[in-house]
Every structure is written in C-alpha cells, then in structure tokens.
Amino acid sequence: MSRPQTLGELKRSGYRPRTVKEEMRGNALRMIAAGEEFLPGIIGFDRTVLPQLQNAILSKHDFILLGLRGQAKTRILRSLIRFLDETIPVIANTPLNDDPLRPLSAEARRIVAEQGDSAPIEWLAREDRYREKLATPDVTLADLIGDVDPIKAASRRLSLADPEAIHFGIIPRSNRCIFALNELPDLQPRIQVGLLNIMQEKDVQIRGFPVRFPLDLVIVYSANPEDYTNRGNIITPLKDRIDSQIITHYPTTLDDALRITTQEAWVARDSGFALHVPPFIREAIEEVTFQARESEYVDQGSGVSARLSITALENLLSNMERRAAQHGQTETWSRVSDLYAALPALTGKIELVYEGEQEGLSKVARLLTGKALARVFKRHFPGAYKPRRRERTAGASGAGASGAGGSQSAARGPSPAGGPAGPPLPLDDSSPYRDVIQWFSGGKKLDLSDEMSEREYREALEQVNGLKAIAAKHWRSGDEGEIYAAMELVLEGLHQNSLLSKEDLDHGFAYGDMLQTMFSGMGREAE
C-alpha cells in the first residue's frame, strides 16, 4: 500500500498524530507484553538499568544516564530509536519535521496556507529521528537553539524581524525526534540555562524573537560522575527538570563480562589462520579488568572501561596472527605469554591514583595481569600450598589440633597475587606440584617466549617433569593445544604464589627456582 503524498491524502487515510513520548510508550508496552528483548546487545543490566529505563519510557520522562566510562551509555541512547514508529509524515522542505496536521515553523504554516490539501508530504524513517550532540566547552546557544541568519535574510529579501530569517539549531531541528546530549557536565552553565525553557515550557528564545511553539521531542543525557563532580556540574534548575536519573554500572559477573567482550571484540579475522583461545585465557582477560577495578593503584573515580577487555583480546589475537605468520603455521593456540604482549591495551585504559607514581603504568599493568592469572589458576587448579594448621583443624578439639601436625617453616611469603596470609607450610610428597618444583630446584631454568613456534614452545614445556600430567588432569580438554597453554598457566600460577621465580629476558622470560634466584640476587648486590 502506497503512503499518502499530499496533505489531503493523509487526512483521508485516517492518520492521527501522536507525540514522540506517546510513540515510545506505546511501542515499549507492546514489546514488554510480547516478551521481546528490550534492548538487544545491552548485557548485564536486566535487573538494574533496564527496569528503570522501562519505567522512564512508560512515564514519558526525559532522563539522564549517569555512569563511568565504558558502561554502554551512548549505546543505550542510540538504541532508543527502536521504540519509535517505523515512519512518520512531515511537510516537505520544512526545517522542523513539521507534522502536517500541526505545523510549527513559519515555512510550514505558509506552505499549508498557500497549497492547502495539495501540500507535499515526505516520510521520515526512525533511523533519521535520532540526533546527538557531544557537549564541549565551545558549544554555543546558536549551535543548540539557533540564531538570526543575515545571509538567509539577504538572499530571500527578508526583514531581520521576519521569523523565517531564523536559522534553527540542532534542538529545534530535532522536533519529533530523540535528542541526546552526551557528557552534559562539560556544557558551560550559561549554555545549560538555555535548555531550561525547552525542558519545561518548550519555548525557544532566539535573540529578540519571542518564538513559542510546543516542540515535540524526547531529550536524553549522559554524564560521568567524575566529570559531574570535578570538571563541571549540572546546574540545579536543569537537574530538577530532568525527570529520571538512571545509574549504570560495570558487569558484575564473569559471564556477563565474557559475553560483552565476545560481542564487541573483532574476533572473526580474515587472515586465514586458525586462532584457538582456551576459555581460561578469556577468563584471564576479564579478570585483568576486574582486578583493575579493585586495585589501589588505579583511580576508581575515573573507572576502567569495558573496552580494556575488548582491546586486550584483539591485541592477543593479533599477537597470535603475527606468530603464525612468522613461522608459516596455519593454526596457533594462545599462551599465557600472549597476555603480557597485550599490555599496550591496558596502559591506555587505566589512570593511576597519583600520576607518575613510582610503580608506573607498565608495572601496574603487569601486576594486574599477574593477579588475574593467579585468580584463574586458583579457579582451575589445586592450591599451591598445604593448608596451615589452624585451617586443617578448624572445628577440631584442642587435643586433636595439637597432634595434627608438623612444625611450620618460615618459607616464602605471599606474592602480590594474593598468596596465603602468613608463612605457608612447605610442600610435601602429597603436593601435586612437587615434581615440577623439584625439577627447577635442581638448578634448571625454562625459557619461554610468545614468539616461539608451536613445536619449540611444546618441546620447552615438555622438559619439566610432571607438568603435562598435572595440566591434563585438571584441565580436561580434548584439545592438545589447550593442554600446553594450561601447562604455562601452572608455571605462572606457581610464580604468582612465590614458588617459582620469573626473570624477564630480551627474547622473553625464564622460570627458575625461587631460592636460587634470591641467593644469586643477593650475591650480585654484595658484589
């Protein structure tokens, strides 16, 4: 069925206009009743942000999304167009998307008065009904509201007092649309004042023109709490006119974080190489982000964007591609060492509490990666230490506790990754890692690099007694490549628990015995 092309045809079609907020409310109710996914691609907000967003739409509210960077605020705002009708009619060649039955602009009213039912109609798609502006300190009232255009007046021989001499800004031109203003606190207070009448009375004040018409639009905002409190603020009268404030957040579970990264990262490569990433490597990438959001070195007020995990995964895949290309391999498996090759994705995404502090961005990024690997190791493999006496005898009688066991040793203490609180008991014959530790205690070292070929990498790991057996036992995978990656995870986990040393080399790094490394270091210092 063809759409009406003139005002007369539109009237005969039975068209009844409704406001943008009525459109969004009606379509949202229909989707909720039908059980449709409310905002496809928005993950982790099902019980928090989305119910509040639904209530704001059903209440016909203008609203603000308040949250740290990388919390999908802009994506949510841009997704709002799905609640609009597929198309709406507008009077052709008018600046304000004028409703044919309720024209606002002087041009539209003139066209209807002159042409009547023959006035031409255009149809505006929902994709063209979202307008967005980034609030920056240089934004002016003319940008947002409008100004008198002397060139327009001269070319059309209009008086400067003629309403048709006005050049409208982006907000009036967003009539019958959704208008989003990102990073609202960065807008100068005197410019925010210009929004007050639009939010409440729908007045547009342009120089001396008393232009009044009921703009039909939904105004939505985003803001970062850090900007809100430090770089700028939202003036109180404007904040009072924003009907709903919705707080966003980072994903709270590992599963949600994994789904977000999988959805957003560029993983479908066209290089022709088969790139295999074991699940525990994916977990480690997400754990780095979780560790950053908990770290005392990282400025938590600034936040740690979900883009950290996304770009880290992309860097890891690129490192794998580079290795495969160098060695002429058709497939490769990711390694723990690939995570350290992805450090540039971390250093640009975190801000330290004190700029230029002693730790430095690179050191903090390495520390966070190590803590993440320690957590993943603990999740999939047995603990690196025997339980201390009070842990083994918890709930036992005093007599039983006294006879439970052996003297404690002032062995190696906890690592930054979070080893046991207090000196651990030494390893005994029951430890699953005893063969691995003994191999290194004999003075041997293991050099590894993210640039080794698959054959070199596997041959190096197979030298360590008992390493493959412990990896295969606890990482039950039919994929041989994943077993070797798990073998490196065991070594990294033992290092993070201060049972193995790790030395950075020009070509990679070397694992060794912790005590021997400590003594050799003391000897070098003495010299």
Summary of the structure (lengths in Angstrom):
residues: 527
radius of gyration: 31.7
end to end distance: 91.5
largest distance: 105.0
contacts: 1637
relative contact order: 0.08
helix: 46%
strand: 15%
